Amino acid sequence: MTREEGQLKVQATGQPAFEIYPDSQTEFFLKVVDARITFNLGRDGTVGSLTLYQGGMGTPARRIE
């Protein structure tokens, strides 16, 4: 996950980076593939993880610095 010139992008291992687009403050989608990303907020309101929804599966990923 990166931010370039105000645009969020995601990049899977060995793949190019793709832009993601907001549906809400925590829900995003990709235009190049049928996939969605939900940012999971902790009690303090910061993002602690995300879940990638693609192909009928939800794959969680924790935040790394």
N, CA and C atoms as an extended XYZ file, in Angstrom:
195
Properties=species:S:1:pos:R:3:atomname:S:1:resname:S:1:resid:I:1 pbc="F F F"
N         0.852       -1.158        0.000 N   MET     1
C         0.000        0.000        0.000 CA  MET     1
C         0.901        1.224        0.000 C   MET     1
N         0.673        2.111       -0.949 N   THR     2
C         1.424        3.360       -1.019 CA  THR     2
C         0.480        4.503       -1.367 C   THR     2
N         0.967        5.707       -1.162 N   ARG     3
C         0.219        6.890       -1.596 CA  ARG     3
C         1.140        7.688       -2.505 C   ARG     3
N         0.692        7.928       -3.722 N   GLU     4
C         1.453        8.693       -4.706 CA  GLU     4
C         0.596        9.848       -5.198 C   GLU     4
N         1.049       11.066       -4.926 N   GLU     5
C         0.332       12.267       -5.353 CA  GLU     5
C        -1.134       12.242       -4.929 C   GLU     5
N        -1.389       11.807       -3.686 N   GLY     6
C        -2.738       11.793       -3.138 CA  GLY     6
C        -3.579       10.587       -3.514 C   GLY     6
N        -3.063        9.680       -4.333 N   GLN     7
C        -3.811        8.498       -4.760 CA  GLN     7
C        -3.272        7.253       -4.061 C   GLN     7
N        -4.159        6.489       -3.417 N   LEU     8
C        -3.741        5.233       -2.803 CA  LEU     8
C        -3.568        4.161       -3.858 C   LEU     8
N        -2.512        3.364       -3.689 N   LYS     9
C        -2.242        2.259       -4.609 CA  LYS     9
C        -1.909        1.013       -3.804 C   LYS     9
N        -2.241       -0.140       -4.377 N   VAL    10
C        -1.895       -1.422       -3.764 CA  VAL    10
C        -1.032       -2.200       -4.755 C   VAL    10
N        -0.174       -3.048       -4.191 N   GLN    11
C         0.691       -3.847       -5.037 CA  GLN    11
C         0.919       -5.199       -4.394 C   GLN    11
N         0.495       -6.246       -5.073 N   ALA    12
C         0.752       -7.608       -4.611 CA  ALA    12
C         2.147       -8.013       -5.063 C   ALA    12
N         2.727       -8.960       -4.379 N   THR    13
C         4.064       -9.432       -4.712 CA  THR    13
C         4.147       -9.853       -6.179 C   THR    13
N         5.108       -9.296       -6.889 N   GLY    14
C         5.322       -9.644       -8.285 CA  GLY    14
C         4.335       -9.016       -9.260 C   GLY    14
N         3.494       -8.090       -8.787 N   GLN    15
C         2.486       -7.450       -9.625 CA  GLN    15
C         2.749       -5.947       -9.699 C   GLN    15
N         2.209       -5.271      -10.722 N   PRO    16
C         2.320       -3.813      -10.750 CA  PRO    16
C         1.396       -3.189       -9.704 C   PRO    16
N         1.619       -1.930       -9.392 N   ALA    17
C         0.757       -1.209       -8.455 CA  ALA    17
C        -0.511       -0.753       -9.169 C   ALA    17
N        -1.656       -0.865       -8.478 N   PHE    18
C        -2.939       -0.438       -9.024 CA  PHE    18
C        -3.599        0.564       -8.083 C   PHE    18
N        -4.286        1.537       -8.664 N   GLU    19
C        -5.024        2.517       -7.874 CA  GLU    19
C        -6.235        1.859       -7.233 C   GLU    19
N        -6.581        2.349       -6.022 N   ILE    20
C        -7.826        1.932       -5.386 CA  ILE    20
C        -8.699        3.166       -5.221 C   ILE    20
N       -10.005        2.952       -5.209 N   TYR    21
C       -10.978        4.043       -5.209 CA  TYR    21
C       -11.933        3.875       -4.041 C   TYR    21
N       -12.307        4.976       -3.370 N   PRO    22
C       -13.138        4.877       -2.166 CA  PRO    22
C       -14.624        4.696       -2.458 C   PRO    22
N       -15.249        3.850       -1.635 N   ASP    23
C       -16.705        3.776       -1.534 CA  ASP    23
C       -17.147        4.458       -0.245 C   ASP    23
N       -16.256        4.453        0.759 N   SER    24
C       -16.486        5.112        2.042 CA  SER    24
C       -15.113        5.398        2.645 C   SER    24
N       -15.075        5.806        3.905 N   GLN    25
C       -13.798        6.095        4.556 CA  GLN    25
C       -12.948        4.849        4.754 C   GLN    25
N       -13.564        3.681        4.819 N   THR    26
C       -12.811        2.451        5.081 CA  THR    26
C       -12.961        1.392        3.986 C   THR    26
N       -13.810        1.617        3.003 N   GLU    27
C       -14.070        0.634        1.948 CA  GLU    27
C       -13.564        1.164        0.604 C   GLU    27
N       -12.753        0.352       -0.084 N   PHE    28
C       -12.174        0.745       -1.368 CA  PHE    28
C       -12.334       -0.392       -2.373 C   PHE    28
N       -12.244       -0.056       -3.660 N   PHE    29
C       -12.344       -1.062       -4.703 CA  PHE    29
C       -11.295       -0.800       -5.777 C   PHE    29
N       -11.006       -1.832       -6.536 N   LEU    30
C       -10.100       -1.729       -7.672 CA  LEU    30
C       -10.911       -1.767       -8.946 C   LEU    30
N       -10.448       -1.087       -9.978 N   LYS    31
C       -11.119       -1.114      -11.275 CA  LYS    31
C       -10.540       -2.169      -12.207 C   LYS    31
N        -9.295       -2.580      -11.973 N   VAL    32
C        -8.623       -3.496      -12.897 CA  VAL    32
C        -8.940       -4.961      -12.628 C   VAL    32
N        -9.376       -5.276      -11.410 N   VAL    33
C        -9.794       -6.626      -11.037 CA  VAL    33
C       -10.997       -6.511      -10.113 C   VAL    33
N       -11.760       -7.588       -9.986 N   ASP    34
C       -12.918       -7.606       -9.094 CA  ASP    34
C       -12.439       -7.860       -7.664 C   ASP    34
N       -12.064       -6.789       -6.984 N   ALA    35
C       -11.548       -6.905       -5.624 CA  ALA    35
C       -11.932       -5.673       -4.818 C   ALA    35
N       -12.061       -5.879       -3.515 N   ARG    36
C       -12.394       -4.808       -2.578 CA  ARG    36
C       -11.440       -4.884       -1.395 C   ARG    36
N       -11.211       -3.748       -0.764 N   ILE    37
C       -10.363       -3.677        0.429 CA  ILE    37
C       -11.116       -2.930        1.513 C   ILE    37
N       -11.129       -3.506        2.709 N   THR    38
C       -11.695       -2.848        3.875 CA  THR    38
C       -10.572       -2.598        4.866 C   THR    38
N       -10.417       -1.341        5.273 N   PHE    39
C        -9.455       -1.004        6.313 CA  PHE    39
C       -10.140       -1.191        7.659 C   PHE    39
N        -9.523       -1.964        8.545 N   ASN    40
C       -10.091       -2.286        9.851 CA  ASN    40
C        -9.501       -1.349       10.906 C   ASN    40
N       -10.382       -0.587       11.547 N   LEU    41
C        -9.952        0.398       12.528 CA  LEU    41
C        -9.902       -0.200       13.926 C   LEU    41
N        -8.894        0.223       14.690 N   GLY    42
C        -8.797       -0.166       16.083 CA  GLY    42
C        -9.634        0.766       16.954 C   GLY    42
N        -9.661        0.509       18.228 N   ARG    43
C       -10.445        1.338       19.159 CA  ARG    43
C       -10.007        2.789       19.158 C   ARG    43
N        -8.727        3.019       18.867 N   ASP    44
C        -8.219        4.389       18.839 CA  ASP    44
C        -8.449        5.083       17.496 C   ASP    44
N        -9.075        4.393       16.541 N   GLY    45
C        -9.402        4.978       15.248 CA  GLY    45
C        -8.327        4.852       14.195 C   GLY    45
N        -7.200        4.221       14.520 N   THR    46
C        -6.152        4.024       13.521 CA  THR    46
C        -6.327        2.672       12.835 C   THR    46
N        -5.811        2.577       11.629 N   VAL    47
C        -5.897        1.335       10.867 CA  VAL    47
C        -4.881        0.341       11.417 C   VAL    47
N        -5.372       -0.818       11.832 N   GLY    48
C        -4.498       -1.859       12.346 CA  GLY    48
C        -4.312       -2.998       11.369 C   GLY    48
N        -5.248       -3.117       10.418 N   SER    49
C        -5.173       -4.182        9.425 CA  SER    49
C        -6.115       -3.850        8.277 C   SER    49
N        -6.068       -4.685        7.263 N   LEU    50
C        -7.031       -4.581        6.167 CA  LEU    50
C        -7.463       -5.981        5.788 C   LEU    50
N        -8.573       -6.048        5.073 N   THR    51
C        -9.035       -7.313        4.531 CA  THR    51
C        -9.258       -7.138        3.037 C   THR    51
N        -8.647       -8.012        2.252 N   LEU    52
C        -8.817       -8.031        0.808 CA  LEU    52
C        -9.889       -9.051        0.478 C   LEU    52
N       -10.921       -8.625       -0.240 N   TYR    53
C       -11.998       -9.512       -0.674 CA  TYR    53
C       -11.874       -9.712       -2.179 C   TYR    53
N       -11.603      -10.972       -2.572 N   GLN    54
C       -11.445      -11.287       -3.982 CA  GLN    54
C       -11.739      -12.767       -4.194 C   GLN    54
N       -12.450      -13.083       -5.235 N   GLY    55
C       -12.739      -14.473       -5.561 CA  GLY    55
C       -13.535      -15.194       -4.489 C   GLY    55
N       -14.415      -14.476       -3.801 N   GLY    56
C       -15.245      -15.081       -2.768 CA  GLY    56
C       -14.540      -15.322       -1.442 C   GLY    56
N       -13.313      -14.851       -1.313 N   MET    57
C       -12.552      -15.048       -0.076 CA  MET    57
C       -12.159      -13.703        0.524 C   MET    57
N       -12.020      -13.686        1.842 N   GLY    58
C       -11.511      -12.527        2.557 CA  GLY    58
C       -10.148      -12.864        3.138 C   GLY    58
N        -9.139      -12.092        2.762 N   THR    59
C        -7.781      -12.349        3.224 CA  THR    59
C        -7.325      -11.177        4.084 C   THR    59
N        -7.105      -11.411        5.387 N   PRO    60
C        -6.651      -10.322        6.260 CA  PRO    60
C        -5.150      -10.074        6.115 C   PRO    60
N        -4.753       -8.843        6.370 N   ALA    61
C        -3.334       -8.467        6.385 CA  ALA    61
C        -3.136       -7.433        7.479 C   ALA    61
N        -2.176       -7.663        8.353 N   ARG    62
C        -1.938       -6.714        9.438 CA  ARG    62
C        -1.044       -5.583        8.941 C   ARG    62
N        -1.119       -4.487        9.631 N   ARG    63
C        -0.340       -3.313        9.276 CA  ARG    63
C         1.130       -3.527        9.654 C   ARG    63
N         1.995       -3.109        8.752 N   ILE    64
C         3.431       -3.100        9.045 CA  ILE    64
C         3.934       -1.689        8.761 C   ILE    64
N         4.975       -1.320        9.412 N   GLU    65
C         5.539        0.028        9.222 CA  GLU    65
C         6.610        0.018        8.173 C   GLU    65
